[in-house]
Amino acid sequence: MTGIKTTGEKKLMLFSGRAHPELAEEVAHKLGVGIVPTKAFDFANGEIYVRYQESARGADCFLIQSHTAPINKWIMEQLIMIDALKRASARSITVIVPFYGYARQDKKHKGREPISARLVADLMKTAGADRILTVDLHTDQIQGFFDGPVDHLFALPILADYVGAKVDRSKLTVVSPDAGRVRVADRWCDRLGAPLAIVHKRRDKDVANQVTVHEVVGEVKGRVCVLVDDMIDTGGTICAAADALFAHGAEDVIVTATHGVLSGPAADRLKNSKVSEFVFTDTLPDPGALELDKITVLSIAPTIANAVREVFEDGSVTSLFDEQ
């Protein structure tokens, strides 16, 4: 007989960058594993150093890093960590990106613009990533930017079940803040058995975060409206949409979004808004604005942990969301 046979078993190892360690710890707890000890620090000139304290040879490695502020630093750290795993002879490298940076730059609106979401995918592939696992991409087609498997997870079950348990469903209307969210809002309608409304808006392409709301399509008068979006950054779009709903007679407005970026004037806008509650998941760390009483944060860790387990055991990630 030629060659050597091995009876070794598969090994799962979980790694975390420094961007959002709280989420990584919760995912590790749900999986029943520990996070691999990692030495990571910045040199005086800002360069990043990473070294793992345990061997990753032959292991199925899962590296979690959310692209939060300062976003370019944490993306670079993730790329360096992927490269370190590749050079440590990892069997496979799955990159867990709860919030995918640059996702809004997924197409060209004008000439001479970049498609940065594709660039981020290319960087991860070049660094050595075999698979990406992410939550609620800004647009579904970003999955096609990565030359390999992409597991696209949804926070809808967590958010919708929370809202459904709080509100009288007979009075509930699901509202899309723009045309781009209609498909997601439709899924909410199916899950909650509620009608759909749409806020028609126009964005000024020459001025960032400048939105003008025009009209509401659908019945919202006397209804409890739940606005559904993938992310809230400065809060301008969603607060303007909420104002339009109240202007059309809505009894109450609840806002839900997977990613609470909450940068710039977001905290003040959310605080001064007539919206009764903002509901997010913890794909991003607390930026400080989350201390407001009207903000609720739900854990995405169980969803990520279940997906990691399915990937590791060669199961079906899709089966986690089949009921949608």
C-alpha beads as a LAMMPS data file, in Angstrom:
LAMMPS data file: protein, C-alpha beads

324 atoms
323 bonds

1 atom types
1 bond types

-500.0 500.0 xlo xhi
-500.0 500.0 ylo yhi
-500.0 500.0 zlo zhi

Masses

1 110.0

Atoms # bond

1 1 1 0.000 0.000 0.000
2 1 1 1.245 3.458 -0.842
3 1 1 0.407 6.680 0.958
4 1 1 -0.694 7.369 4.502
5 1 1 -4.223 7.230 5.882
6 1 1 -5.439 9.511 8.640
7 1 1 -8.263 9.034 11.095
8 1 1 -8.323 12.651 12.204
9 1 1 -11.648 14.396 12.813
10 1 1 -12.761 17.832 11.601
11 1 1 -11.894 20.709 13.916
12 1 1 -13.767 24.008 14.238
13 1 1 -11.836 27.052 15.430
14 1 1 -13.371 30.493 16.037
15 1 1 -11.294 33.663 15.693
16 1 1 -12.251 37.260 16.388
17 1 1 -10.925 40.629 15.398
18 1 1 -10.987 43.577 17.772
19 1 1 -13.935 45.447 16.219
20 1 1 -16.818 43.790 18.104
21 1 1 -15.522 41.260 20.684
22 1 1 -18.851 41.157 22.583
23 1 1 -20.670 39.601 19.621
24 1 1 -17.835 37.127 19.035
25 1 1 -17.989 36.020 22.671
26 1 1 -21.741 35.458 22.445
27 1 1 -21.383 33.434 19.233
28 1 1 -18.660 31.356 20.886
29 1 1 -20.937 30.735 23.888
30 1 1 -23.779 29.570 21.611
31 1 1 -21.386 27.221 19.809
32 1 1 -19.865 25.928 23.040
33 1 1 -16.316 26.789 21.976
34 1 1 -13.694 29.289 23.044
35 1 1 -12.271 32.056 20.888
36 1 1 -8.699 31.276 19.835
37 1 1 -6.298 33.516 21.811
38 1 1 -4.863 36.098 19.453
39 1 1 -2.115 38.649 19.878
40 1 1 -3.097 41.802 18.000
41 1 1 -1.850 45.351 18.329
42 1 1 -1.090 48.525 16.356
43 1 1 2.435 49.711 15.690
44 1 1 3.259 53.369 16.282
45 1 1 2.685 54.190 12.601
46 1 1 -0.728 52.484 12.565
47 1 1 0.290 49.170 10.993
48 1 1 -1.472 46.118 12.464
49 1 1 0.214 43.004 13.824
50 1 1 -1.612 39.692 14.348
51 1 1 -0.431 36.295 15.600
52 1 1 -2.551 33.358 16.749
53 1 1 -1.545 31.617 19.956
54 1 1 -2.714 28.163 18.801
55 1 1 -2.052 26.069 15.697
56 1 1 -4.737 26.307 13.006
57 1 1 -3.250 23.620 10.748
58 1 1 -5.964 21.485 9.163
59 1 1 -8.786 23.286 10.994
60 1 1 -12.016 24.757 9.649
61 1 1 -11.517 28.356 10.725
62 1 1 -14.278 30.922 11.237
63 1 1 -13.137 34.532 11.549
64 1 1 -15.659 37.093 12.806
65 1 1 -15.169 40.815 12.301
66 1 1 -17.862 43.465 11.858
67 1 1 -16.971 46.469 9.729
68 1 1 -17.646 49.240 12.207
69 1 1 -15.932 52.593 12.709
70 1 1 -13.068 53.114 12.021
71 1 1 -14.199 50.917 9.157
72 1 1 -11.016 50.918 7.060
73 1 1 -8.896 49.822 10.029
74 1 1 -11.114 46.848 10.843
75 1 1 -11.357 45.719 7.223
76 1 1 -7.564 45.804 7.002
77 1 1 -7.242 43.876 10.259
78 1 1 -9.605 41.231 8.915
79 1 1 -7.576 40.874 5.722
80 1 1 -4.393 40.471 7.748
81 1 1 -6.063 37.841 9.934
82 1 1 -7.231 35.928 6.842
83 1 1 -3.695 36.002 5.454
84 1 1 -2.316 34.726 8.764
85 1 1 -4.768 31.791 8.704
86 1 1 -3.884 30.950 5.106
87 1 1 -0.186 30.898 5.953
88 1 1 -0.937 28.808 9.064
89 1 1 -2.288 26.033 6.789
90 1 1 -5.944 26.298 7.778
91 1 1 -8.115 23.712 6.031
92 1 1 -10.792 26.288 5.238
93 1 1 -11.384 29.955 6.078
94 1 1 -14.910 31.267 6.522
95 1 1 -15.145 35.023 7.022
96 1 1 -18.080 36.098 9.207
97 1 1 -19.010 39.708 8.419
98 1 1 -22.129 40.659 10.417
99 1 1 -22.045 44.105 8.782
100 1 1 -20.434 44.226 5.335
101 1 1 -18.545 47.466 4.807
102 1 1 -18.994 49.518 1.614
103 1 1 -22.180 47.556 0.788
104 1 1 -23.964 50.742 -0.313
105 1 1 -21.378 51.244 -3.070
106 1 1 -22.635 48.274 -5.069
107 1 1 -23.105 49.995 -8.447
108 1 1 -22.142 53.091 -10.404
109 1 1 -24.583 55.994 -10.211
110 1 1 -22.315 58.242 -12.287
111 1 1 -19.255 57.839 -14.472
112 1 1 -15.807 57.398 -12.905
113 1 1 -17.188 55.988 -9.640
114 1 1 -15.873 52.799 -7.992
115 1 1 -17.885 49.703 -7.111
116 1 1 -16.331 49.386 -3.667
117 1 1 -18.498 46.486 -2.473
118 1 1 -16.929 44.349 -5.222
119 1 1 -13.459 45.552 -4.228
120 1 1 -13.986 44.410 -0.623
121 1 1 -15.061 40.962 -1.865
122 1 1 -11.997 40.756 -4.124
123 1 1 -9.714 41.717 -1.240
124 1 1 -11.121 38.950 0.953
125 1 1 -10.756 36.374 -1.805
126 1 1 -7.192 37.435 -2.550
127 1 1 -6.306 37.339 1.158
128 1 1 -7.428 33.691 1.281
129 1 1 -11.105 33.549 2.293
130 1 1 -12.989 30.487 1.034
131 1 1 -16.474 31.527 2.138
132 1 1 -18.302 34.623 3.392
133 1 1 -21.078 34.519 5.968
134 1 1 -22.901 37.820 6.375
135 1 1 -26.179 39.324 7.594
136 1 1 -28.672 41.369 5.553
137 1 1 -26.594 42.770 2.717
138 1 1 -27.698 46.140 1.369
139 1 1 -28.555 44.419 -1.916
140 1 1 -28.701 40.697 -2.692
141 1 1 -26.501 40.929 -5.792
142 1 1 -23.432 41.613 -3.633
143 1 1 -23.364 37.836 -3.109
144 1 1 -22.247 37.554 -6.727
145 1 1 -19.231 39.787 -6.137
146 1 1 -17.450 37.001 -4.223
147 1 1 -16.033 34.091 -6.209
148 1 1 -17.082 31.409 -3.739
149 1 1 -19.946 30.443 -1.409
150 1 1 -21.779 33.274 0.345
151 1 1 -24.201 32.496 3.168
152 1 1 -26.632 35.404 3.395
153 1 1 -28.384 35.403 6.783
154 1 1 -31.527 37.327 7.662
155 1 1 -32.483 39.125 10.849
156 1 1 -36.133 39.232 9.781
157 1 1 -37.322 36.345 12.021
158 1 1 -35.795 37.948 15.124
159 1 1 -37.080 41.453 14.389
160 1 1 -40.516 40.450 13.070
161 1 1 -41.276 38.088 15.938
162 1 1 -40.324 40.785 18.441
163 1 1 -42.629 43.338 16.829
164 1 1 -45.415 40.804 16.315
165 1 1 -45.412 39.936 20.004
166 1 1 -45.738 43.602 21.033
167 1 1 -48.336 44.986 18.627
168 1 1 -51.952 44.147 17.868
169 1 1 -51.462 42.541 14.449
170 1 1 -54.934 43.559 13.294
171 1 1 -53.764 47.205 13.426
172 1 1 -50.301 46.612 11.977
173 1 1 -49.072 47.886 8.604
174 1 1 -45.593 47.052 7.298
175 1 1 -43.970 50.009 5.558
176 1 1 -41.047 50.072 3.146
177 1 1 -39.097 53.357 3.425
178 1 1 -38.295 53.241 -0.307
179 1 1 -38.805 51.118 -3.401
180 1 1 -35.607 49.166 -2.768
181 1 1 -36.945 47.637 0.445
182 1 1 -40.299 46.446 -0.936
183 1 1 -39.196 42.834 -1.334
184 1 1 -38.011 42.650 2.274
185 1 1 -41.182 44.384 3.480
186 1 1 -43.202 41.775 1.558
187 1 1 -41.538 39.029 3.601
188 1 1 -42.528 40.875 6.765
189 1 1 -46.117 41.019 5.519
190 1 1 -46.132 37.269 4.917
191 1 1 -44.752 36.538 8.369
192 1 1 -47.020 38.937 10.274
193 1 1 -50.123 38.769 8.083
194 1 1 -50.107 42.556 7.681
195 1 1 -50.760 44.857 4.679
196 1 1 -47.977 46.756 2.909
197 1 1 -47.392 50.481 2.430
198 1 1 -44.555 52.306 0.678
199 1 1 -42.992 55.707 1.291
200 1 1 -42.043 57.273 -2.023
201 1 1 -38.932 59.425 -1.710
202 1 1 -36.367 61.147 -3.850
203 1 1 -32.709 61.366 -2.841
204 1 1 -30.472 64.250 -3.933
205 1 1 -27.574 62.439 -5.657
206 1 1 -25.271 65.433 -5.227
207 1 1 -25.821 65.802 -1.467
208 1 1 -25.054 62.875 0.853
209 1 1 -27.888 61.788 3.162
210 1 1 -30.283 64.386 1.702
211 1 1 -33.783 62.946 1.279
212 1 1 -37.107 64.495 0.296
213 1 1 -40.212 62.437 1.080
214 1 1 -43.080 62.870 -1.364
215 1 1 -46.025 60.606 -0.566
216 1 1 -47.236 57.431 1.101
217 1 1 -48.728 54.631 -0.981
218 1 1 -51.034 52.408 1.069
219 1 1 -53.412 52.709 4.015
220 1 1 -51.679 53.961 7.180
221 1 1 -54.312 56.178 8.823
222 1 1 -55.075 54.971 12.335
223 1 1 -52.605 52.103 11.918
224 1 1 -49.475 51.069 13.820
225 1 1 -46.769 51.257 11.165
226 1 1 -43.509 49.304 11.313
227 1 1 -40.821 50.758 9.055
228 1 1 -38.347 48.073 7.957
229 1 1 -34.841 48.805 6.650
230 1 1 -31.448 47.111 6.472
231 1 1 -29.495 49.882 8.202
232 1 1 -29.838 53.289 9.801
233 1 1 -26.789 55.501 9.391
234 1 1 -27.456 59.188 10.031
235 1 1 -31.185 58.599 10.517
236 1 1 -32.288 61.190 7.966
237 1 1 -34.114 58.802 5.621
238 1 1 -35.981 56.837 8.254
239 1 1 -37.004 59.853 10.363
240 1 1 -38.323 61.628 7.269
241 1 1 -40.286 58.512 6.351
242 1 1 -41.721 58.336 9.887
243 1 1 -42.755 62.007 9.679
244 1 1 -44.561 61.272 6.405
245 1 1 -46.468 58.407 8.046
246 1 1 -47.545 60.574 10.973
247 1 1 -48.587 63.288 8.499
248 1 1 -50.837 60.712 6.819
249 1 1 -52.529 59.809 10.095
250 1 1 -50.499 56.893 11.445
251 1 1 -51.328 56.135 15.085
252 1 1 -47.790 55.001 15.931
253 1 1 -44.532 54.172 14.159
254 1 1 -41.953 51.534 15.091
255 1 1 -38.673 51.397 13.178
256 1 1 -36.665 48.199 12.729
257 1 1 -33.262 47.780 11.091
258 1 1 -30.646 45.040 11.176
259 1 1 -27.663 47.371 11.398
260 1 1 -27.604 50.369 13.729
261 1 1 -24.708 52.357 12.259
262 1 1 -25.957 55.561 13.925
263 1 1 -23.244 57.975 12.874
264 1 1 -23.129 61.767 12.929
265 1 1 -26.457 63.365 13.912
266 1 1 -28.284 60.030 14.268
267 1 1 -28.548 60.118 18.072
268 1 1 -30.238 63.533 18.089
269 1 1 -32.542 62.645 15.210
270 1 1 -33.701 59.428 16.856
271 1 1 -34.155 61.159 20.203
272 1 1 -36.249 63.979 18.718
273 1 1 -38.281 61.722 16.442
274 1 1 -41.907 60.867 17.253
275 1 1 -41.125 57.191 16.591
276 1 1 -42.005 55.199 19.715
277 1 1 -39.288 52.545 19.365
278 1 1 -36.226 51.753 17.256
279 1 1 -35.297 48.065 17.109
280 1 1 -31.854 46.882 15.958
281 1 1 -29.717 43.767 16.172
282 1 1 -26.187 43.797 17.589
283 1 1 -24.332 43.247 14.309
284 1 1 -22.474 46.452 15.216
285 1 1 -21.135 47.537 18.616
286 1 1 -22.916 50.179 20.673
287 1 1 -21.965 53.607 19.223
288 1 1 -23.298 55.425 22.291
289 1 1 -26.613 56.411 20.718
290 1 1 -28.042 53.062 21.791
291 1 1 -28.342 54.389 25.335
292 1 1 -31.599 56.098 24.356
293 1 1 -34.648 54.665 26.125
294 1 1 -36.563 54.189 22.883
295 1 1 -33.880 51.887 21.384
296 1 1 -34.037 48.092 21.713
297 1 1 -31.154 45.828 20.668
298 1 1 -31.752 42.127 19.892
299 1 1 -29.044 39.484 19.673
300 1 1 -28.003 38.151 16.254
301 1 1 -25.569 35.656 17.834
302 1 1 -27.954 32.637 17.794
303 1 1 -28.533 33.092 14.041
304 1 1 -24.810 33.345 13.308
305 1 1 -23.955 30.400 15.579
306 1 1 -26.584 28.175 13.948
307 1 1 -25.251 29.067 10.503
308 1 1 -21.654 28.340 11.549
309 1 1 -22.726 24.944 12.853
310 1 1 -24.523 24.116 9.585
311 1 1 -21.485 25.123 7.518
312 1 1 -19.106 23.110 9.694
313 1 1 -21.334 20.022 9.658
314 1 1 -21.993 20.292 5.901
315 1 1 -25.633 21.019 6.614
316 1 1 -28.032 23.499 5.035
317 1 1 -27.924 27.175 5.977
318 1 1 -30.998 27.754 3.821
319 1 1 -33.011 25.426 6.057
320 1 1 -32.657 27.962 8.879
321 1 1 -34.903 30.362 6.918
322 1 1 -37.150 27.973 4.985
323 1 1 -40.284 29.175 6.801
324 1 1 -39.877 32.576 5.176

Bonds

1 1 1 2
2 1 2 3
3 1 3 4
4 1 4 5
5 1 5 6
6 1 6 7
7 1 7 8
8 1 8 9
9 1 9 10
10 1 10 11
11 1 11 12
12 1 12 13
13 1 13 14
14 1 14 15
15 1 15 16
16 1 16 17
17 1 17 18
18 1 18 19
19 1 19 20
20 1 20 21
21 1 21 22
22 1 22 23
23 1 23 24
24 1 24 25
25 1 25 26
26 1 26 27
27 1 27 28
28 1 28 29
29 1 29 30
30 1 30 31
31 1 31 32
32 1 32 33
33 1 33 34
34 1 34 35
35 1 35 36
36 1 36 37
37 1 37 38
38 1 38 39
39 1 39 40
40 1 40 41
41 1 41 42
42 1 42 43
43 1 43 44
44 1 44 45
45 1 45 46
46 1 46 47
47 1 47 48
48 1 48 49
49 1 49 50
50 1 50 51
51 1 51 52
52 1 52 53
53 1 53 54
54 1 54 55
55 1 55 56
56 1 56 57
57 1 57 58
58 1 58 59
59 1 59 60
60 1 60 61
61 1 61 62
62 1 62 63
63 1 63 64
64 1 64 65
65 1 65 66
66 1 66 67
67 1 67 68
68 1 68 69
69 1 69 70
70 1 70 71
71 1 71 72
72 1 72 73
73 1 73 74
74 1 74 75
75 1 75 76
76 1 76 77
77 1 77 78
78 1 78 79
79 1 79 80
80 1 80 81
81 1 81 82
82 1 82 83
83 1 83 84
84 1 84 85
85 1 85 86
86 1 86 87
87 1 87 88
88 1 88 89
89 1 89 90
90 1 90 91
91 1 91 92
92 1 92 93
93 1 93 94
94 1 94 95
95 1 95 96
96 1 96 97
97 1 97 98
98 1 98 99
99 1 99 100
100 1 100 101
101 1 101 102
102 1 102 103
103 1 103 104
104 1 104 105
105 1 105 106
106 1 106 107
107 1 107 108
108 1 108 109
109 1 109 110
110 1 110 111
111 1 111 112
112 1 112 113
113 1 113 114
114 1 114 115
115 1 115 116
116 1 116 117
117 1 117 118
118 1 118 119
119 1 119 120
120 1 120 121
121 1 121 122
122 1 122 123
123 1 123 124
124 1 124 125
125 1 125 126
126 1 126 127
127 1 127 128
128 1 128 129
129 1 129 130
130 1 130 131
131 1 131 132
132 1 132 133
133 1 133 134
134 1 134 135
135 1 135 136
136 1 136 137
137 1 137 138
138 1 138 139
139 1 139 140
140 1 140 141
141 1 141 142
142 1 142 143
143 1 143 144
144 1 144 145
145 1 145 146
146 1 146 147
147 1 147 148
148 1 148 149
149 1 149 150
150 1 150 151
151 1 151 152
152 1 152 153
153 1 153 154
154 1 154 155
155 1 155 156
156 1 156 157
157 1 157 158
158 1 158 159
159 1 159 160
160 1 160 161
161 1 161 162
162 1 162 163
163 1 163 164
164 1 164 165
165 1 165 166
166 1 166 167
167 1 167 168
168 1 168 169
169 1 169 170
170 1 170 171
171 1 171 172
172 1 172 173
173 1 173 174
174 1 174 175
175 1 175 176
176 1 176 177
177 1 177 178
178 1 178 179
179 1 179 180
180 1 180 181
181 1 181 182
182 1 182 183
183 1 183 184
184 1 184 185
185 1 185 186
186 1 186 187
187 1 187 188
188 1 188 189
189 1 189 190
190 1 190 191
191 1 191 192
192 1 192 193
193 1 193 194
194 1 194 195
195 1 195 196
196 1 196 197
197 1 197 198
198 1 198 199
199 1 199 200
200 1 200 201
201 1 201 202
202 1 202 203
203 1 203 204
204 1 204 205
205 1 205 206
206 1 206 207
207 1 207 208
208 1 208 209
209 1 209 210
210 1 210 211
211 1 211 212
212 1 212 213
213 1 213 214
214 1 214 215
215 1 215 216
216 1 216 217
217 1 217 218
218 1 218 219
219 1 219 220
220 1 220 221
221 1 221 222
222 1 222 223
223 1 223 224
224 1 224 225
225 1 225 226
226 1 226 227
227 1 227 228
228 1 228 229
229 1 229 230
230 1 230 231
231 1 231 232
232 1 232 233
233 1 233 234
234 1 234 235
235 1 235 236
236 1 236 237
237 1 237 238
238 1 238 239
239 1 239 240
240 1 240 241
241 1 241 242
242 1 242 243
243 1 243 244
244 1 244 245
245 1 245 246
246 1 246 247
247 1 247 248
248 1 248 249
249 1 249 250
250 1 250 251
251 1 251 252
252 1 252 253
253 1 253 254
254 1 254 255
255 1 255 256
256 1 256 257
257 1 257 258
258 1 258 259
259 1 259 260
260 1 260 261
261 1 261 262
262 1 262 263
263 1 263 264
264 1 264 265
265 1 265 266
266 1 266 267
267 1 267 268
268 1 268 269
269 1 269 270
270 1 270 271
271 1 271 272
272 1 272 273
273 1 273 274
274 1 274 275
275 1 275 276
276 1 276 277
277 1 277 278
278 1 278 279
279 1 279 280
280 1 280 281
281 1 281 282
282 1 282 283
283 1 283 284
284 1 284 285
285 1 285 286
286 1 286 287
287 1 287 288
288 1 288 289
289 1 289 290
290 1 290 291
291 1 291 292
292 1 292 293
293 1 293 294
294 1 294 295
295 1 295 296
296 1 296 297
297 1 297 298
298 1 298 299
299 1 299 300
300 1 300 301
301 1 301 302
302 1 302 303
303 1 303 304
304 1 304 305
305 1 305 306
306 1 306 307
307 1 307 308
308 1 308 309
309 1 309 310
310 1 310 311
311 1 311 312
312 1 312 313
313 1 313 314
314 1 314 315
315 1 315 316
316 1 316 317
317 1 317 318
318 1 318 319
319 1 319 320
320 1 320 321
321 1 321 322
322 1 322 323
323 1 323 324
